[in-house]
């Protein structure tokens, strides 16, 4: 969270306070200490990294490799949250690009392939299930 806010131009103190607030938020503490679903908790901790790399992607005008890696980690932690994160980031980018606040060249395959490759490597093991226990018929 602190690196996301630093990328947006916040001071160090504000970024540090926001990072502490993320860890001490009611939902985070309830997930971590009471309920115990580690997937939801880890997805909540990966989400600021995803947003931070999205901001850096928009600022640089090319897809940052960290965007693909953090999306892959989010997918492995909590696939439903990753699905909605992709929808949210896609809609945000589309709106910013239409308004003119984000460059369309971000979508260039020439600069986006490392992030897409990093993200798609994590989708393969979870997206298909091989029938390993099925009987072999000849």
C-alpha positions as MATLAB code, in Angstrom:
seq = 'XXXXXXXXXXXXXXXXXXXXXXXXXXXXXXXXXXXXXXXXXXXXXXXXXXXXXXXXXXXXXXXXXXXXXXXXXXXXXXXXXXXXXXXXXXXXXXXXXXXXXXXXXXXXXXXXXXXXXXXXXXXXXXXXXXXXXXXXXX';
ca = [
       0.000    0.000    0.000;
       2.837    2.348    0.803;
       4.469    1.843   -2.601;
       1.130    2.402   -4.341;
       0.626    5.705   -2.583;
       4.243    6.707   -3.224;
       3.635    6.072   -6.936;
       0.625    8.385   -6.710;
       2.759   11.111   -5.128;
       1.914   10.800   -1.425;
       4.425   11.681    1.264;
       6.326    8.990    3.143;
       4.332    9.564    6.294;
       0.990    9.262    4.536;
       2.146    6.151    2.678;
       3.363    4.552    5.917;
       0.095    5.384    7.680;
      -1.924    3.881    4.824;
       0.156    0.694    4.948;
      -0.484    0.400    8.668;
      -4.191    1.054    8.148;
      -4.392   -1.750    5.583;
      -2.936   -4.289    7.980;
      -5.040   -3.004   10.906;
      -8.337   -2.725    9.002;
     -11.319   -4.548   10.486;
     -11.730   -6.896    7.524;
      -8.044   -7.759    7.460;
      -7.833   -8.434   11.193;
     -11.059  -10.471   11.119;
      -9.755  -12.589    8.248;
      -6.343  -13.034    9.771;
      -7.138  -13.688   13.418;
     -10.784  -14.759   13.655;
     -11.907  -16.524   10.496;
      -8.550  -17.784    9.292;
      -9.080  -17.951    5.501;
      -5.512  -17.470    4.347;
      -6.535  -17.148    0.709;
      -8.674  -14.077    1.339;
      -6.032  -12.524    3.552;
      -3.208  -13.087    1.078;
      -5.361  -11.768   -1.769;
      -6.084   -8.630    0.249;
      -2.349   -8.144    0.741;
      -1.541   -8.673   -2.958;
      -4.213   -6.236   -4.143;
      -2.225   -3.063   -3.275;
       0.718   -4.434   -5.257;
      -1.567   -4.974   -8.242;
      -2.913   -1.443   -7.985;
       0.595   -0.035   -7.567;
       1.884   -1.765  -10.673;
      -1.228   -0.606  -12.538;
      -0.401    2.986  -11.610;
       3.216    2.464  -12.707;
       1.979    0.954  -15.968;
      -0.111    4.028  -16.690;
       2.728    6.370  -15.746;
       5.330    4.565  -17.876;
       3.089    3.979  -20.871;
       3.964    0.274  -21.057;
       2.835   -2.794  -19.151;
       5.014   -3.337  -16.100;
       6.164   -6.914  -15.492;
       5.048   -6.601  -11.881;
       1.458   -6.188  -13.063;
       1.507   -9.668  -14.566;
       3.300  -11.204  -11.584;
       0.970   -9.614   -9.033;
      -2.081  -10.631  -11.070;
      -0.729  -14.183  -11.192;
      -0.237  -14.186   -7.418;
      -3.723  -12.786   -6.943;
      -5.127  -15.500   -9.210;
      -3.377  -18.216   -7.196;
      -4.536  -16.708   -3.906;
      -8.155  -15.925   -4.749;
      -9.382  -16.433   -8.304;
     -12.736  -14.704   -7.784;
     -11.076  -11.536   -6.537;
      -8.638  -11.720   -9.472;
     -11.554  -11.951  -11.901;
     -13.160   -8.810  -10.509;
      -9.780   -7.058  -10.301;
      -9.267   -7.643  -14.035;
     -12.725   -6.227  -14.726;
     -12.037   -3.205  -12.515;
      -8.599   -2.501  -14.003;
      -9.888   -3.003  -17.543;
     -12.794   -0.634  -17.035;
     -10.529    1.923  -15.364;
      -7.999    1.764  -18.185;
     -10.720    1.956  -20.821;
     -12.272    5.006  -19.197;
      -8.896    6.724  -18.763;
      -7.898    5.949  -22.344;
     -11.156    7.272  -23.781;
     -10.826   10.471  -21.770;
      -7.194   10.802  -22.855;
      -5.552   10.391  -19.452;
      -3.928    7.045  -20.339;
      -2.018    6.211  -23.516;
      -3.413    3.524  -25.820;
       0.148    2.296  -26.476;
      -0.009    0.466  -23.139;
      -1.875   -2.291  -24.978;
       0.983   -2.862  -27.433;
       1.869   -6.582  -27.612;
       5.504   -5.597  -28.083;
       5.790   -4.306  -24.520;
       3.026   -6.351  -22.854;
       4.218   -9.882  -23.622;
       6.422  -10.384  -20.502;
       3.562   -9.500  -18.155;
       1.083  -11.597  -20.127;
       3.489  -14.553  -20.096;
       4.064  -14.242  -16.344;
       0.338  -14.099  -15.698;
      -0.621  -16.918  -18.042;
       1.921  -19.293  -16.490;
      -0.088  -19.249  -13.273;
      -3.435  -19.772  -14.998;
      -2.474  -23.029  -16.678;
      -2.236  -25.279  -13.585;
      -5.485  -24.006  -12.095;
      -7.573  -23.690  -15.233;
      -7.575  -27.286  -16.411;
      -7.680  -30.509  -14.489;
      -6.305  -33.650  -16.021;
      -8.251  -36.814  -15.185;
      -5.337  -38.464  -13.385;
      -7.556  -40.819  -11.390;
      -9.706  -41.857  -14.330;
      -9.326  -45.489  -15.407;
      -7.377  -46.064  -18.589;
      -9.458  -47.802  -21.235;
      -8.007  -49.435  -24.316;
];
